[in-house]
Amino acid sequence: MDNVKFGKFVRECRRKRNMTQKQLAERLHVSDKAVSKWENGIGFPDIKLLEPLADCLEVSLLELMQSEQNREAQMETKEAEQVVANTISQSEKLEARRVRMEKIRLLLAVSGFGILYLTFAGLSCVLKSNDEQKSALFIARHPDTWYENPVIFYIWVGVFITGCVTVAFLILWRTQQLPPPGIRIGRHRVKGFLTILMDILVVVMLHTYVANIANHMEQLHALPDAIPITAYLSNNTGSMRAQINIRDDVVQGLQDSAYIKDLDLTVRLKAGLDKVDPDNWNTLNLFLCGVNRIEAAGGIAEESIVWNTGRDASLFEGTENLCVVSRQLFERNGWKLGEKIHLCQYYYYRGGRQNKELFMNPLEDVTYEIAGYADIIADMKEKNGLTPPDILVPFGAVRKSHHRQGIPFVAHSAAFTVNDSLHLNEFKQEMKDLGLHSLTPLSTNVSCDGDVLNVNDSVFISTATRLRQLIDTAKAFYPVLLALIVCVGYLVTLLLLQSRRQEMALLRSIGISRGRCFFIFFREQFLLVVCGILAGSLTAVLLHGNYGGSSALTGCIVGVCYITGNGLALWRLLKVSVIEALAGAQ
């Protein structure tokens, strides 16, 4: 049974009886849209409605099924049986097609929700990233998501979406035809395969581009660990970096700075055991060094120190009166671990900023507990031209002694590593606010003040600058690449669908509007593009790795750009007149 012929017969019979589509629909208890589909040859009524429809149109059931009024009063039995069989077969085909379309719509709806989720996840990842990462769609990790491993979750969602779209695609591929008649997606296998292959190549290309930018950004963020920036304080000419005068407020600023790690501070003292005789300076024969951590002592490993029970190198970070003495001093005096010794401490000072000569004044007497001993002299040897100390004490304890006595405190050396090298400018501004300034090596006025910051950042800056230039160049080209994808979608669609202009013209010739034709072909192309995008995304992830939400966004961006070009090409093809298309085909 021909749907178009059936529809024309129903329309003619309805008009002869002066009925509107709405009136006929009310009598059959269906919608007027259903009647419109019957008459336009798009749909076919349920077999149960054929007899009531014949009654409404005042024709026989056989005439309705044959879609023509019979002049003969009788019809042969075989002919009637054939008409009925054709009608039942047509109804069953339409019902099967309706069921298939419902399955396709369900699968595509599920796929659409999955794609929206991946898009949302990608946008969330980009918006939650830091300022340097926010401007690009290339960042990967989601540490605060509700699932434990987001990368695996993204992959499974992608596989699920791919499966749904593949099943929908296969159903369409095997479907005889889709409404309106004559459109069958499986009829153009080669063109469909080429469209999918092109989408896969475009997605892999963009993902490779994104992966390249992401790798550069990962290198940039790993650069502080690969090329650490070290710094130290010196005098104005850089000729002295030890036994300089570093103000107490500078020391506090260094300790409080978030841009500094592994800070090494030292302060040198002289001391005498038990008491000092001013008339006999030989009694002031011990060198003390206050350090804020064991690394500041230079050359001494924590494992080389023989510790008292419960003691370790963390004591230097505090302010307790604990000490580590040299093995020679420990054995010469017959001391024991945990024993307490009384030291008379003297601090160094200078008569002026440019006076290199050191003077000493009493600080205070302090009783220290021996927490350990080591070969300090053998391990430290000579550092910065200074004699190795006999005793190591906590830096904070010495500083605390100065504060108790009301004596201005100065540290004698400071060195550290920049904590966040990517914010080097902010670090330098903070140091400038502390009163530190740049080196003046040619100055004739040599000072002993430790107010000059020396930063070893030349290698880091050159490497970071090169990486930033690569990233900025790649980002600047990104919009051009997206425009290129639109052009690719336009040209590929224009070339592949050029041979189907006759098919478009035929649809237009039977009264289907340009917008409806556009939707028919766009729906077919959209499904092919989605299949290609998903297959390309999975291929790219296997080749280059998963970049979390950005991998999902890459596929979505390619899809949007490609579909945009696809739609432009379709609209251009549909602008050709029906006569020209049919004549060109002939």
LODREN-440099 format. One line per field, with one value per residue (C-alpha): residue number from 1; residue in three letters; x, z, y. Coordinates in steps of 0.2 Angstrom, whole numbers, plus 5000, padded with zeros to 4 digits. Each point is the difference from the previous one (the first is absolute). Layout:
N
nr	[NUM ...]
rest	[ALA ...]
east	[X ...]
up	[Z ...]
north	[Y ...]
//
This chain:
586
nr	[1 2 3 4 5 6 7 8 9 10 11 12 13 14 15 16 17 18 19 20 21 22 23 24 25 26 27 28 29 30 31 32 33 34 35 36 37 38 39 40 41 42 43 44 45 46 47 48 49 50 51 52 53 54 55 56 57 58 59 60 61 62 63 64 65 66 67 68 69 70 71 72 73 74 75 76 77 78 79 80 81 82 83 84 85 86 87 88 89 90 91 92 93 94 95 96 97 98 99 100 101 102 103 104 105 106 107 108 109 110 111 112 113 114 115 116 117 118 119 120 121 122 123 124 125 126 127 128 129 130 131 132 133 134 135 136 137 138 139 140 141 142 143 144 145 146 147 148 149 150 151 152 153 154 155 156 157 158 159 160 161 162 163 164 165 166 167 168 169 170 171 172 173 174 175 176 177 178 179 180 181 182 183 184 185 186 187 188 189 190 191 192 193 194 195 196 197 198 199 200 201 202 203 204 205 206 207 208 209 210 211 212 213 214 215 216 217 218 219 220 221 222 223 224 225 226 227 228 229 230 231 232 233 234 235 236 237 238 239 240 241 242 243 244 245 246 247 248 249 250 251 252 253 254 255 256 257 258 259 260 261 262 263 264 265 266 267 268 269 270 271 272 273 274 275 276 277 278 279 280 281 282 283 284 285 286 287 288 289 290 291 292 293 294 295 296 297 298 299 300 301 302 303 304 305 306 307 308 309 310 311 312 313 314 315 316 317 318 319 320 321 322 323 324 325 326 327 328 329 330 331 332 333 334 335 336 337 338 339 340 341 342 343 344 345 346 347 348 349 350 351 352 353 354 355 356 357 358 359 360 361 362 363 364 365 366 367 368 369 370 371 372 373 374 375 376 377 378 379 380 381 382 383 384 385 386 387 388 389 390 391 392 393 394 395 396 397 398 399 400 401 402 403 404 405 406 407 408 409 410 411 412 413 414 415 416 417 418 419 420 421 422 423 424 425 426 427 428 429 430 431 432 433 434 435 436 437 438 439 440 441 442 443 444 445 446 447 448 449 450 451 452 453 454 455 456 457 458 459 460 461 462 463 464 465 466 467 468 469 470 471 472 473 474 475 476 477 478 479 480 481 482 483 484 485 486 487 488 489 490 491 492 493 494 495 496 497 498 499 500 501 502 503 504 505 506 507 508 509 510 511 512 513 514 515 516 517 518 519 520 521 522 523 524 525 526 527 528 529 530 531 532 533 534 535 536 537 538 539 540 541 542 543 544 545 546 547 548 549 550 551 552 553 554 555 556 557 558 559 560 561 562 563 564 565 566 567 568 569 570 571 572 573 574 575 576 577 578 579 580 581 582 583 584 585 586]
rest	[MET ASP ASN VAL LYS PHE GLY LYS PHE VAL ARG GLU CYS ARG ARG LYS ARG ASN MET THR GLN LYS GLN LEU ALA GLU ARG LEU HIS VAL SER ASP LYS ALA VAL SER LYS TRP GLU ASN GLY ILE GLY PHE PRO ASP ILE LYS LEU LEU GLU PRO LEU ALA ASP CYS LEU GLU VAL SER LEU LEU GLU LEU MET GLN SER GLU GLN ASN ARG GLU ALA GLN MET GLU THR LYS GLU ALA GLU GLN VAL VAL ALA ASN THR ILE SER GLN SER GLU LYS LEU GLU ALA ARG ARG VAL ARG MET GLU LYS ILE ARG LEU LEU LEU ALA VAL SER GLY PHE GLY ILE LEU TYR LEU THR PHE ALA GLY LEU SER CYS VAL LEU LYS SER ASN ASP GLU GLN LYS SER ALA LEU PHE ILE ALA ARG HIS PRO ASP THR TRP TYR GLU ASN PRO VAL ILE PHE TYR ILE TRP VAL GLY VAL PHE ILE THR GLY CYS VAL THR VAL ALA PHE LEU ILE LEU TRP ARG THR GLN GLN LEU PRO PRO PRO GLY ILE ARG ILE GLY ARG HIS ARG VAL LYS GLY PHE LEU THR ILE LEU MET ASP ILE LEU VAL VAL VAL MET LEU HIS THR TYR VAL ALA ASN ILE ALA ASN HIS MET GLU GLN LEU HIS ALA LEU PRO ASP ALA ILE PRO ILE THR ALA TYR LEU SER ASN ASN THR GLY SER MET ARG ALA GLN ILE ASN ILE ARG ASP ASP VAL VAL GLN GLY LEU GLN ASP SER ALA TYR ILE LYS ASP LEU ASP LEU THR VAL ARG LEU LYS ALA GLY LEU ASP LYS VAL ASP PRO ASP ASN TRP ASN THR LEU ASN LEU PHE LEU CYS GLY VAL ASN ARG ILE GLU ALA ALA GLY GLY ILE ALA GLU GLU SER ILE VAL TRP ASN THR GLY ARG ASP ALA SER LEU PHE GLU GLY THR GLU ASN LEU CYS VAL VAL SER ARG GLN LEU PHE GLU ARG ASN GLY TRP LYS LEU GLY GLU LYS ILE HIS LEU CYS GLN TYR TYR TYR TYR ARG GLY GLY ARG GLN ASN LYS GLU LEU PHE MET ASN PRO LEU GLU ASP VAL THR TYR GLU ILE ALA GLY TYR ALA ASP ILE ILE ALA ASP MET LYS GLU LYS ASN GLY LEU THR PRO PRO ASP ILE LEU VAL PRO PHE GLY ALA VAL ARG LYS SER HIS HIS ARG GLN GLY ILE PRO PHE VAL ALA HIS SER ALA ALA PHE THR VAL ASN ASP SER LEU HIS LEU ASN GLU PHE LYS GLN GLU MET LYS ASP LEU GLY LEU HIS SER LEU THR PRO LEU SER THR ASN VAL SER CYS ASP GLY ASP VAL LEU ASN VAL ASN ASP SER VAL PHE ILE SER THR ALA THR ARG LEU ARG GLN LEU ILE ASP THR ALA LYS ALA PHE TYR PRO VAL LEU LEU ALA LEU ILE VAL CYS VAL GLY TYR LEU VAL THR LEU LEU LEU LEU GLN SER ARG ARG GLN GLU MET ALA LEU LEU ARG SER ILE GLY ILE SER ARG GLY ARG CYS PHE PHE ILE PHE PHE ARG GLU GLN PHE LEU LEU VAL VAL CYS GLY ILE LEU ALA GLY SER LEU THR ALA VAL LEU LEU HIS GLY ASN TYR GLY GLY SER SER ALA LEU THR GLY CYS ILE VAL GLY VAL CYS TYR ILE THR GLY ASN GLY LEU ALA LEU TRP ARG LEU LEU LYS VAL SER VAL ILE GLU ALA LEU ALA GLY ALA GLN]
east	[5000 5007 4999 5000 4985 4991 5002 4994 4984 4996 5002 4989 4986 5001 4998 4985 4991 5005 5009 5015 5015 4995 4982 5007 5012 4986 4989 5015 5006 5018 5009 4998 5019 4998 4987 5012 5015 4988 4995 5018 5006 5011 4991 4987 4985 4999 4992 4986 4996 4997 4982 4995 5009 4991 4983 5005 5005 4985 5010 5002 5015 5007 4999 5009 5014 5001 5000 4988 4981 4995 4988 4996 4988 5009 5019 5007 5005 5018 5002 4991 5011 5016 4994 4997 5017 5008 4992 5004 5018 5001 4993 5012 5015 4995 4998 5017 5007 4992 5007 5017 4999 4995 5016 5010 4993 5003 5018 5004 4992 5011 5015 4995 4999 5017 5008 4992 5008 5017 4999 4994 5015 5012 4994 5000 5018 5005 4991 5007 5018 5011 5002 5014 4990 4983 5003 5003 4990 5015 5000 4997 4998 4984 5006 4984 4988 4988 5007 5017 5008 4992 5011 4993 4983 5001 5006 4986 4987 5008 4999 4982 4995 5010 4990 4983 5004 5007 4984 4989 5011 4999 4981 4999 5012 4989 4984 4992 4995 4996 4986 4998 5002 5016 5013 5010 5016 5008 4998 5016 5012 5016 4995 4995 5017 5010 4990 5004 5018 5002 4993 5012 5015 4994 4997 5017 5008 4992 5004 5018 5000 4992 5012 5015 4994 4996 5017 5008 4990 5004 5019 4997 4992 5014 5013 5002 5005 5011 5009 4999 5004 5012 5003 5011 5003 5017 5007 4998 5015 4997 5017 4993 4986 5005 5003 4989 4987 4982 4987 4988 4985 5007 5003 4981 4995 5010 4992 4982 5001 4990 5012 5015 5004 5016 5005 5017 5004 5016 5007 5018 5004 5015 4999 5010 4996 4993 5008 5010 5014 5001 5019 5003 4991 5006 4985 4989 5006 4984 4992 4981 4989 4981 4991 4981 5002 5014 5003 5005 5015 5007 5008 4992 4987 4988 5005 5018 4994 5000 4983 4994 4985 4984 5010 5002 5004 4983 5007 5009 4982 4995 5006 5005 5017 5007 5017 5010 5019 5015 5007 5017 4992 4988 5014 5013 4988 4993 4982 4985 4985 4986 5013 4998 5014 5001 5005 5004 4995 5007 4992 5010 4997 5008 5003 4992 4992 5017 5011 5005 5008 4990 4998 4992 4989 4992 4983 4994 5005 4990 4999 4999 4996 5011 4988 5013 5018 5008 5017 4995 5017 5004 4983 4998 5019 5001 4984 5000 5017 4993 5007 4989 4990 5002 4982 4984 4985 4982 4999 4984 5008 5014 4987 4990 5015 5003 4981 5001 5015 4993 5015 4996 5001 5009 5002 5017 4994 4984 4997 4984 4991 4985 4985 4989 5011 4986 4996 5017 4995 4989 5014 5012 4987 4998 5019 5000 4987 5012 5013 5011 5007 5011 5018 5012 5017 5009 4996 5015 4991 5000 4988 4998 4981 4991 4987 5003 4990 5010 4988 5007 4986 5007 4999 4982 4994 5007 4992 4984 4999 5003 4986 4988 5003 4996 4984 4995 5003 4990 4986 5000 4998 4986 4986 5007 5001 4981 4996 5010 4989 4984 5008 5004 4982 4993 5012 4998 4981 4999 5011 4992 4982 5002 4994 4984 4993 4988 4993 4998 4991 4988 4996 4997 4989 4988 4996 5012 5007 5018 5001 4992 5013 5014 4994 5000 5017 5007 4994 5009 5016 4999 4999 5015 5010 4995 5006 5017 5002 4998 5011 5013 5000 5003 5014 5008 4999 5008 5014 5003 4993 4984 5000 4984 4986 5011 5000 4981 5000 5012 4987 4986 5009 5004 4982 4993 5012 4998 4981 5001 5009 4989 4984 5007 5004 4983 4991 5010 4996 4981 5000 5002 4984 4990 5000 5019 5004 4989 5006 5018 4997 4992]
up	[5000 4995 5014 4988 4990 5016 5007 4984 5000 5018 4997 4984 5009 5015 4990 4990 5016 5006 5015 5007 5007 5018 4997 4993 5014 5013 4993 5000 5017 4994 4998 4985 4998 4997 4986 4993 5000 4991 4987 4996 4999 5015 5011 4999 5012 5012 4992 5013 4993 4982 5002 5009 4988 4985 5009 5003 4982 4994 4989 5002 5009 4984 4991 5015 5000 4980 5002 4985 4998 4991 4985 5001 5014 5004 5002 4998 5016 4996 4996 5016 5010 4992 5004 5018 5001 4993 5012 5015 4994 4998 5017 5008 4991 5007 5017 5000 4993 5014 5013 4993 5000 5018 5004 4990 5009 5017 4996 4993 5015 5012 4989 5001 5019 5000 4989 5010 5016 4992 4994 5017 5008 4988 5003 5019 4999 4990 5012 5015 4994 5005 4991 4989 4994 4999 4983 4992 4997 5004 5018 5007 5018 5011 5018 5008 4990 5009 4992 5004 4982 4988 4986 5000 5002 4985 4989 5006 4996 4983 4996 5006 4988 4986 5003 5000 4984 4991 5004 4994 4984 4996 5002 4988 4988 4999 4999 4983 5000 5011 4998 4987 4988 4991 5014 5005 5010 4995 4982 5001 5009 4992 5003 5018 5003 4992 5011 5016 4995 4997 5017 5008 4992 5005 5018 5001 4993 5012 5015 4994 5000 5017 5007 4994 5009 5015 5000 4999 5014 5011 4996 5005 5017 5003 4996 5018 5005 4985 5001 5018 5003 5014 5008 5014 5009 4998 5002 4987 4989 5002 5008 5017 5002 5018 5016 4993 5010 4995 5010 5011 4990 4984 5009 5005 4983 4992 5013 4997 4981 4990 4985 5010 5005 5007 5009 5007 5014 5010 5014 5007 5019 5011 5017 5015 5010 5018 5001 4990 5008 4991 5004 4992 4983 4998 5010 4986 4989 4993 4983 5000 4985 5001 4986 4996 4992 4999 4981 5005 5009 4983 4998 5015 4997 5014 4999 5004 5017 5015 5008 5018 5002 4993 4991 4982 4988 5003 5016 4989 4994 5018 5014 5013 5008 4992 4991 4989 5004 4991 5004 5005 5012 5006 5003 5007 5014 5003 4998 4998 4990 5009 5011 5002 4997 5005 4986 5001 4983 4991 4984 4986 4994 4989 5003 4984 4983 4991 5015 4997 5017 5012 5019 5013 5015 5013 4995 5015 5009 4994 5006 4985 5001 4989 4987 4989 4994 4983 4991 4996 4996 4988 4992 4998 4997 4995 4993 4993 5007 5018 5013 5003 5016 5016 5005 4990 5008 4994 4991 5009 5017 4995 4993 5016 5011 4990 5003 5018 5002 4989 4988 4982 4991 4983 4991 4991 4985 4991 4985 4993 4985 4992 5004 4985 4985 4989 5010 5000 4998 5015 5010 4995 5004 5017 5003 4994 5013 5013 4996 4989 4984 4985 4999 4997 4996 4995 5015 5009 5017 5005 5014 5012 5001 4993 4990 4983 4992 4988 4989 4989 4988 4983 4994 5007 4992 4982 5001 5007 4987 4986 5006 5003 4982 4993 5010 4996 4981 5001 5009 4987 4986 5008 4993 4983 5002 5005 4985 4989 5007 4995 4982 5000 5005 4986 4986 5005 5001 4984 4990 5008 4998 4982 4992 5011 4993 4989 5016 5008 4985 5000 5018 4995 4985 5010 5011 5015 5005 5000 5019 5001 4987 5010 5016 4991 4993 5015 5012 4990 4999 5019 5005 4989 5007 5018 4996 4993 5014 5014 4990 4997 5019 5006 4987 5005 5019 4996 4990 5011 5017 5009 5004 5011 4996 4986 4990 5000 4996 4985 4992 5004 4992 4984 4999 5001 4988 4987 5002 4997 4983 4996 5002 4989 4987 5001 4999 4985 4991 5004 4992 4983 4990 4998 4981 4999 5011 4990 4984 5005 5006 4983]
north	[5000 5017 5013 5014 4993 4995 5018 5008 4988 5005 5018 4999 4990 5012 5016 4992 4998 5018 4994 5009 4990 5005 4993 4984 4998 5003 4986 4988 5006 5004 5017 5011 4998 4982 5003 5012 4987 4988 5012 5005 4982 5002 4988 4986 4997 4985 4985 5001 5017 4995 4995 5015 5011 4992 5003 5018 5002 4990 4988 4981 4993 4993 5016 5009 4986 5001 5020 5001 4999 4984 5001 4981 4996 4984 4996 4983 4991 4998 5018 5005 4988 5008 5018 4995 4991 5015 5011 4990 4998 5019 5003 4988 5008 5017 4994 4991 5017 5009 4989 5001 5019 5000 4990 5011 5016 4991 4996 5017 5009 4989 5005 5018 5000 4992 5013 5014 4992 4999 5018 5006 4990 5008 5018 4997 4994 5015 5013 4992 5000 5014 5017 4994 4985 5008 5007 4984 4984 4989 4996 4983 4995 5001 4996 5006 4989 4989 4984 4993 4999 5013 4995 4982 5007 5011 4985 4989 5014 5002 4982 4999 5015 4992 4984 5009 5010 4984 4990 5015 5001 4982 5000 5015 4991 4985 5009 4999 5019 5014 5012 5008 4986 4998 5004 4986 5003 4983 5004 5011 4989 5007 5018 4996 4991 5015 5012 4990 4998 5018 5004 4988 5008 5017 4995 4992 5015 5012 4988 4999 5019 5001 4987 5010 5015 4990 4992 5018 5006 4984 5004 5018 4995 4987 5012 5006 4982 4997 5017 5006 5019 5003 5016 5008 5016 5009 5017 5014 4994 4981 4998 4994 4987 4995 5010 5014 5009 4995 5010 4991 5006 4993 4983 5000 5005 4986 4987 5006 5001 4987 5002 4992 4983 4991 5016 4999 5012 5001 5012 4999 5002 4998 4991 4994 4985 5004 5018 5012 5010 5017 5001 4983 4999 4983 4995 5006 4985 4992 5004 4998 5000 5002 4991 4999 4982 4987 5004 5018 4994 4993 4983 4992 4986 4996 4982 5004 5007 4989 5005 4999 4990 5009 5014 5003 5015 5008 5008 5013 5006 5004 5012 4987 5001 4985 4997 4989 5000 4995 4982 5008 5011 4987 4987 5013 5006 4982 5006 4988 5002 5009 5009 5018 5013 5018 5012 5019 5007 5015 5007 5009 5018 5013 5018 5005 4994 5000 4995 4982 4998 4990 5004 4989 5004 4989 4993 4989 4984 4985 4982 4988 4981 4989 4992 4992 5001 4998 5003 5018 5006 4986 5001 5019 5003 5018 5009 5017 5003 4998 4988 4985 5002 4990 5000 5001 5007 5005 5016 5005 4998 5012 5012 4998 5005 5016 5004 4997 5011 5014 4998 5003 4983 4997 4984 4997 4990 4995 4989 4992 4993 5009 4990 5005 5004 5004 5015 5007 5018 4999 4993 5013 5014 4993 4999 5018 5005 4992 5013 4988 5007 4995 4997 5015 4991 5016 5010 5007 5001 4982 4997 4986 5000 4985 5009 4994 4986 4989 4989 4986 5000 5003 4982 4998 5017 4995 4983 5006 5014 4988 4989 5014 5006 4983 4999 5018 4997 4983 5009 5014 4988 4990 5011 4998 4982 4999 5011 4988 4985 5010 5002 4981 4995 5012 4994 4981 5001 5010 4987 4984 5006 5008 4984 5000 5016 4990 4992 5017 5006 4985 5004 5018 4995 4990 5015 4999 5017 5005 5000 4983 4993 5009 4991 4983 5001 5009 4986 4987 5010 5004 4982 4996 5014 4995 4982 5007 5012 4987 4987 5014 5005 4982 4998 5017 4995 4983 5009 5015 4997 5007 5018 4999 5012 5008 4984 5000 5018 4997 4988 5012 5015 4989 4995 5017 5007 4986 5000 5019 4997 4986 5010 5014 4988 4991 5017 5005 4984 5002 5018 4992 5000 4984 5001 5003 4986 4988 5006 4998 4982 4996]
//
